[in-house]
Amino acid sequence: MVLLHVKRGDESQFLFETNSSIPVETLTSELVVIFNGRLKVSRVCTEIEELSKHGTMLPPDMLGLTDEQVEELKLVDEWGEKCVPSGGWVSNADPVGRRNGRQPLKKMQDVLEKAVADAKLMITKKLVEQGTILQLKMVQDALDLLRGAVMIVYPMQLPPHDPIRMEFSNTEDLEGTQASLEVIEPCKAQLWFAGKLLPNDAKLRDVVGGNEKTKIIVKLAKVNEGAPGREPVVSEEARKQMMMHAYRRQEELKKLEQDDDNQYLNSSWSDSRSLKRQVHGLDDVKFRFTK
């Protein structure tokens, strides 16, 4: 199996394993699904952290309004009355006015927080350093874990306008958000290797050969983004080691310049009578003068 180290720009994303006979178009599609899936897990984790602190999302017509404005407009969060966390809630107002301030109790907070921590570990970029291959099933398992935790805390489900529920149902609207810039549309995805764009009508072996034990670095990009930067000739770790070696060498040269040119005369190897003393066994003889 060919091992792919997938990057977005210069940032490592995940490891993926495939065979050399796979069409580039199919490969690109599979990589994009996993890439976007990781982004979805990250978005859900962020929202669940807010859910654990401040409760469910307010209706769109109440977002960002103060209590006085809500009362003046006679607006009511009907979904907030229906979607109550298990065991009850305590008041914890959302400073940005997105959520209703009904924070789940500590036990239910722990359920949500543990699910978030476990889900992040399942799709973390550190898997690359560990040499662990990321599969689509692992991404789906992370989403299922988060969905299950939310169902435990909110058995009546979340309001239909809550971004967490929308993410789970794949109806999220990311238009105008930073997240929309991160997502790659499958039809606009490109795969690059060694500074060259891989043609969709080719197969992977046409580019890297038929060796199934090959490991390569590929980069995902969007159409019209241009070619991503090439990989450096030496790794970052190797570059640091080279700089450290150069610095130590520079310090050694400075010390040599500061040394007296005749200092070597004090060394044992520069004594012309050293060999003679060793032959006569006088090398370690010391004389002490007494009055």
N, C-alpha and C positions, 0 to 999 in steps of 0.2 A: 504494500500500500504506500502511496505517495503521501508524505507528511507536509502539510501546508502551514506556514506561519503567516497568519493573516494580519495585515496592518491597515490602519486608516491614517494616511499621512505617514508620520514617523512613529506613531504610537501603536504598540502591540495590542491586539484585540483578543485573539484566541488561536488555538491549534486545531486543525481540521485534517482528517484522514480520508483519502479517497483513492481511486485507482486511476492509472494513467490513460485508460480508454474512455474516460468520461468526457462528453462534449463540453467545451468551454462555456457555452451558454447555460447548460444545466448546472455546471459548477458555480458559475457566478450567481445564479438564482438561489442555490442552496446556501451559499455564503451570506448573501444579503438577508435571507430569512433569519438566519442565526444572529447576524449583526443587529437587525431591527428588533429581534426578540429580546436581545440583551438590553437594548434601550428601553423597551416596554417594561421589563422587570425593574429597571432602575427608576422609571417614572412612577410605577405602582408603589415601590418601596418608599419613595419620597412622599407620596400622598398618604400612605398608611401611617407614616410617622406623624403627619399632621392630624390624621384621623384619631390617632391615639392621644393626642394632646388636646384637640379642640372639637372633636365630634364630627358629625356629618356636614356636607356642603350645604350652604344656604341656597335657596332658589335663585335663579338668575336675576330676578327683579329686586332682590334684597342684597346682592353682593356689594360690599363696600359702603353700605349705608350705616349711619349711626342709629342708636336706639331711638333717639328723638325723631329722626327722619322716618324710621319704620313705623313708629306710633302715629306720626302725623299722616302718613300715607295709608295707615290701617292695613299694613301688610302682615300676613301670617305665614309662618313656616309650617305648613300642614304636614309635610313629610317628616319634619323633625319630631312631631308628636307620634308618628307611626314607627319610625326607625329609632328605637331606643336600645341602647346596648344592654346586653345581659347583665343582670345584677344591679342595674341602676347606673347613675352618673353623678358627677360633681361638676360644678360650674367652673369653667376656665376659658374666659373670653379670648377670642382670636384677635390679636392686635391688628391684623390686616383685614379683618371683616369678611373672610371667605367662609368660615365654618361657624356653626351655631353655638359653640362654646360648651357643649354637653360632653364632657370628657368621661370615657369609660372608667370604671373603678380599677384599682391597681392590679388586681388579678387578671382582668381582661387586657389591660395595657401590656402586661408581660407576655400574653399570648401573641399579641400583634408584634411586639418588639422582637420576640424570639423568631417569629416567622420571617421578619425582615432581615435579621442577621443571618439566618440560615440560607435564605434565598440569595443574598448578596454573595455568600461564599460559593454558592453553586455556579455562579456565572462570573466570578471575579477575574480580572486580567492577570492576577497572580498565578492562575492555572498555567500560563505560558512558562513562567519560571519553574513551575513544578513539573513541567513536561506532560501535563494532563490534557487529553484531547476533549474538546467541547463538542457535544452532539446536540442536535435539535431537541431530543427527548429531555436533556438536562434543563434546557431553557423552559420547556413546557412543564416539567416537574416543579421548577421554581415558581411558575405562575400558579400551578395547582396548589402548591403549599400556601401561597399568599391568599388565594381564593378560599381555601379551607379555613384559614385563621379568621378571615373577615366573616365567614358564615357562622363561626363559633361565637364571635362577639356580637354580630348583628344577624340573628336567625331570621328576622323579618326582611332581610336584605337592605341595601343602601338605597337612597333615593335615585331615581333614574337619571337625574342630572349630576350625580356625584361622579367625578372623573375616574374614580376607582372602578365603579360599576361599568362605566363606559369603556374603560380599558379592557375589562374582562369580556365584554360583549363585542369588542373590536369596533365600537362606534365612536371612538374618541375623535375629537376635532382639534387638531394641533395647529391649525392655520393661525399665523401671526405670532407664534411662540418660538422660543429658541429651540425647542424640541423638534419643530418641523424642519429646521435647518440641518439637524443631525441625521434624521431618517433618510435612507436611500431608497428611492422608488426602484423596484426591480427592472422596470423598462428603461431606466436611465442609469443603470449601473454598468461599470466597466471594471475589468480586471487587468492589472498590470504586473509584469514580471521582468526584472532586469532592465527597467526603463523602457520596455516595449509593451504596447497594448496587445492583449491576446484577442485574436479574432474569434467571434462567436461561432463561426462555422468550422473551426478547427477543433481538434481533440487535444487534451492535455499532453499526450505523448508526442504530438507533433512539435511541441515547444520544448519540453524537458527530456524527451527520450522515453524509452520503454522500461527503464529501470524502476521497479516498484519500490525500491528502498531509498528513493531520492527524497531529500528534504529541501524545500525551497521557500523563499519569502515572496508572497504576493501582496498586492495592495489594492484595496477597494477604492473606487473613485466614482464620481458622478460625471455624466456626459458634460463636456465643455469646461470641466475643471482643469484640463491640461494634464500633462504627465506629472505624477508625484515625484518627489525628490528621490534620487538614487540612494541606495544604502551606502554608508561610509565604508572605505577600504578596510579600516580597522574598527573594531568594536569600541564602545565607550570605555569599557574596563581596560582594554589593551592600551587605549590612548592615555588613560590615567597612569598606568604603569610606566609607559614611555616618558611621560612628563616627570614622574617621580625619579626615574633613573637619570634623566637629564639634569634635574635639580641637584641630586646627590653628586653627580660628576662635576657640576659647576662648583659646588662647595669644596670638593676635594682639590680642584685646580686653584681655588682661592687660597687654600691653606698652603699648597706647595709654593705659591708665589710669595707668601709671607715668610716662609722658612729661610734661614740663613743659607747661603750657597755653600758654606764650609761646614755645615752642621754634620754632614756625612762623616767627617773626620773623627767624630766622637763614637762612631759605630765600630763594633768589633770586627766586622768584615773588612774595614779599611786599614786595620793595623797590620803592617807588613811582617811583624814578628809574632803574629798570632799562631801561625802554623808551627814555628820553631818551639814555642812554649808548649804546645799540645804534644809534640813528639817527646819532649823531655819531661812531660808530666807536670809542668809548672803552670798550667792554664788556670787552675783554681787556687794557686798559692797566693796568700796575702801576707804582707809584711806589716809588722807593728813595731814601731820605734819607741824605745823607752829611754829615759834619761838615766 
